[in-house]
Amino acid sequence: MKRLAVLAAACALAFPLHAKQIASVNGQTITDEQLNQFVSLLVDQGAQDSPELREQVKQEMIHRLVAVQAAEKAGIDKRANVAQEIELARQGILVRALISDHLEKNPIDDKKLKTEYDKIKAAQPERKEYKVRHILVEDQKQAEDLLAQIKAKKVKFDEAAKEHSIDPGSGKNGGDLGWAPPSNYVPEFAQTVESLKKGATAEQPVKSQFGWHIIQVEDERAVEFPALDSIKPQLEEMLRQQQVVEFQQQLVKDAKIKQD
């Protein structure tokens, strides 16, 4: 019922005098229209309208009104800190409603999405991903000897990886790391991958914190920019956030603000 309690605080609305009364607390009425408004808020948040939900809401409204009346009778609402909290809550509700209203009146349409998508795509540098094999060993001398054997074609790269690589993931697969962008690797490994041509093996073993690597680039390809449909939700959210920031900035710009 915590969600009901929070929403009840936001339901202090003015209603017609002819609204049907469903309960009263010390002579103060609760109407069916108030109940309907409260239920509508919950349904908008995903709740299922039902007799059980309506009874829960009704009881929550009664209990909250009892507590509010007690607080007002005790003068708690007149305390400075409480009055400030009430005002801040009122402002927060109004700000959220204003922003929601602005977004509803200025929806992100397909044309805006396509324009932003094309702009982002055009700004992206050309990216590549590589199909890489490596053999990882602890000792530099061992790495140099293995590399020499591979270059002399005394042993195949994948066979050497299966026998000697201490990388438990790729070693059993002949050193195959699959397709990945250079950013997936540690810097020294990535720099070597980017410097090699398709089908080439590095001239020297490469040292990293994991040991000594013999690196071979089997293939490379351009990274396809994701299709608009696949990133549409994220793009919409980004544009909505931008729209909110611009709206708030314009409100401040248009206001007559004086500061001491």
C-alpha positions in Angstrom: 0.0 0.0 0.0 3.0 2.3 0.1 2.4 3.4 -3.5 -1.2 4.1 -2.7 -0.2 6.2 0.3 2.2 8.3 -1.9 -0.4 8.8 -4.6 -3.1 9.7 -2.1 -1.1 12.8 -1.2 -1.3 14.0 -4.8 -5.0 13.6 -5.1 -6.2 16.6 -3.2 -8.3 17.9 -6.1 -11.4 20.0 -6.2 -14.6 18.1 -7.2 -18.2 19.1 -8.0 -20.6 19.3 -5.1 -22.9 16.8 -6.8 -20.3 14.0 -6.7 -21.5 10.9 -5.0 -20.2 10.4 -1.5 -18.6 7.1 -0.7 -17.4 7.8 2.8 -17.0 10.7 5.3 -14.4 11.3 8.0 -15.6 13.7 10.8 -18.0 15.3 8.3 -15.4 15.6 5.5 -16.6 13.7 2.4 -14.7 11.4 0.1 -16.4 11.2 -3.3 -16.6 8.5 -6.0 -15.0 11.0 -8.4 -12.0 11.3 -6.0 -11.8 7.5 -5.9 -12.0 7.3 -9.7 -9.2 9.8 -10.1 -7.0 7.9 -7.7 -7.7 4.6 -9.4 -6.9 6.2 -12.8 -3.5 7.2 -11.5 -2.8 3.6 -10.5 -4.0 2.2 -13.7 -1.8 4.6 -15.6 1.1 3.1 -13.7 0.2 -0.4 -14.6 -2.3 -1.6 -12.0 -5.4 -3.5 -13.0 -8.7 -1.9 -12.1 -10.8 -4.3 -10.0 -13.2 -4.2 -7.1 -10.4 -5.3 -4.8 -8.2 -2.4 -5.9 -11.0 0.1 -5.5 -11.6 -1.2 -1.9 -7.9 -0.8 -1.1 -7.9 2.7 -2.5 -11.1 3.6 -0.5 -9.6 2.4 2.7 -6.3 4.2 2.1 -8.1 7.4 1.4 -10.1 7.1 4.6 -7.0 6.3 6.7 -5.0 9.1 5.2 -7.8 11.6 5.7 -8.0 10.6 9.4 -4.3 11.2 9.7 -4.4 14.5 7.8 -7.2 15.8 10.0 -5.3 14.9 13.1 -2.2 16.7 11.8 -4.1 19.8 11.0 -5.9 19.8 14.3 -2.5 19.6 16.0 -1.3 22.6 13.9 1.5 20.5 12.3 0.7 21.8 8.9 1.6 25.3 10.2 5.1 24.3 11.3 7.7 26.0 9.1 9.6 22.9 8.1 6.4 21.0 7.3 5.0 23.9 5.3 8.2 24.0 3.3 8.0 20.3 2.6 4.4 20.7 1.4 5.4 23.6 -0.8 8.3 21.7 -2.3 6.1 18.7 -3.0 3.6 20.9 -4.7 6.3 22.5 -6.8 7.7 19.1 -7.7 4.3 17.8 -8.9 3.7 21.0 -10.9 7.1 20.8 -12.6 6.6 17.1 -13.5 3.2 17.9 -14.9 4.5 20.8 -16.9 7.3 18.7 -18.5 4.8 15.9 -19.2 2.4 18.4 -20.8 5.2 19.8 -22.9 6.4 16.4 -24.1 2.8 15.4 -24.9 2.3 18.5 -27.0 5.7 18.1 -28.8 6.1 14.4 -29.5 9.3 12.9 -31.0 8.2 12.0 -34.5 9.8 9.7 -37.1 11.3 12.7 -39.0 13.1 13.9 -35.9 14.4 10.4 -35.1 15.7 9.9 -38.7 17.4 13.3 -38.7 19.2 12.7 -35.4 20.1 9.1 -36.5 21.7 10.4 -39.7 23.6 13.1 -37.8 25.0 10.6 -35.3 25.8 8.0 -38.0 27.7 10.6 -40.1 29.7 11.7 -37.1 30.9 8.2 -36.3 34.5 7.4 -37.5 35.0 4.2 -39.5 35.3 1.3 -37.2 36.7 -2.2 -37.7 36.5 -5.5 -35.9 39.0 -8.3 -36.3 39.0 -12.1 -36.2 42.0 -12.9 -34.1 44.0 -15.9 -32.9 46.6 -15.8 -30.2 48.9 -18.1 -28.2 49.6 -17.0 -24.7 52.7 -18.3 -22.8 54.5 -17.1 -19.7 58.0 -17.0 -21.0 59.4 -14.7 -23.7 61.9 -17.3 -25.0 59.1 -19.9 -25.4 57.0 -17.3 -27.3 59.9 -16.5 -29.6 60.7 -20.2 -30.3 57.0 -21.0 -31.0 56.7 -18.0 -33.3 59.8 -19.1 -35.2 58.4 -22.6 -35.7 55.1 -21.2 -36.9 56.8 -18.9 -39.4 59.0 -21.8 -40.6 55.8 -23.8 -41.0 57.1 -26.5 -38.7 53.9 -26.3 -36.7 50.4 -24.9 -37.4 49.2 -21.9 -35.4 46.1 -23.7 -34.1 48.0 -26.8 -33.1 50.6 -24.7 -31.2 47.8 -22.9 -29.4 46.1 -26.1 -28.3 49.4 -27.5 -27.0 51.1 -24.5 -25.4 48.6 -21.7 -24.8 47.8 -21.0 -21.1 44.6 -19.1 -22.1 42.0 -21.6 -21.0 39.3 -20.0 -23.1 40.9 -19.8 -26.5 43.7 -22.3 -26.2 41.5 -25.4 -26.6 40.0 -23.7 -29.7 43.3 -23.2 -31.5 43.7 -19.7 -30.1 40.5 -18.4 -31.7 39.2 -15.2 -30.1 36.5 -14.7 -32.6 35.3 -11.3 -33.9 35.9 -8.3 -31.7 36.8 -4.6 -31.9 40.3 -3.6 -30.7 38.7 -1.9 -27.7 38.0 -5.4 -26.3 41.7 -6.0 -25.8 44.4 -4.5 -23.5 46.2 -1.6 -25.3 49.4 -3.3 -26.3 47.4 -6.2 -27.8 45.0 -3.9 -29.5 47.7 -1.8 -31.1 49.3 -4.9 -32.6 46.0 -6.1 -34.0 45.3 -2.8 -35.7 48.8 -2.7 -37.2 48.5 -6.2 -38.9 47.1 -6.8 -42.3 44.5 -9.6 -43.0 46.2 -13.0 -42.6 49.3 -11.6 -41.0 51.1 -12.8 -37.8 53.0 -10.3 -35.6 56.7 -10.3 -36.2 57.4 -10.3 -32.5 55.6 -11.6 -29.4 53.7 -9.0 -27.5 53.9 -8.6 -23.7 50.9 -7.8 -21.5 50.0 -8.3 -17.9 48.8 -11.8 -18.8 52.1 -13.0 -20.4 53.5 -13.1 -23.9 51.2 -13.2 -26.9 51.7 -14.5 -30.4 49.1 -12.7 -32.4 47.5 -13.5 -35.8 44.8 -11.5 -37.6 42.8 -13.9 -39.7 40.3 -11.4 -41.1 38.9 -7.9 -40.7 35.6 -6.1 -41.5 33.9 -2.8 -41.1 31.6 -2.5 -38.1 28.0 -1.9 -39.3 26.3 1.1 -37.6 23.2 -0.3 -35.9 19.9 0.1 -37.8 17.5 2.8 -36.7 14.9 0.4 -35.5 17.3 -1.4 -33.2 18.2 1.8 -31.3 14.9 3.7 -31.7 13.9 3.5 -28.0 17.3 4.8 -26.8 17.3 7.5 -29.4 13.8 8.6 -28.4 14.8 8.8 -24.8 17.9 10.8 -25.6 15.8 13.3 -27.7 13.2 13.6 -24.9 15.9 14.5 -22.4 17.4 17.1 -24.8 13.9 18.5 -25.3 13.3 18.8 -21.5 16.7 20.6 -21.0 16.0 23.0 -23.9 12.4 23.6 -22.6 13.7 24.4 -19.1 16.5 26.7 -20.5 13.9 28.6 -22.5 11.7 29.0 -19.5 14.5 30.6 -17.6 15.5 32.7 -20.5 12.0 34.1 -20.9 11.5 34.8 -17.2 12.3 38.1 -15.5 14.8 37.0 -12.8 16.4 39.3 -10.3 19.0 38.2 -7.8 20.4 40.0 -4.9 
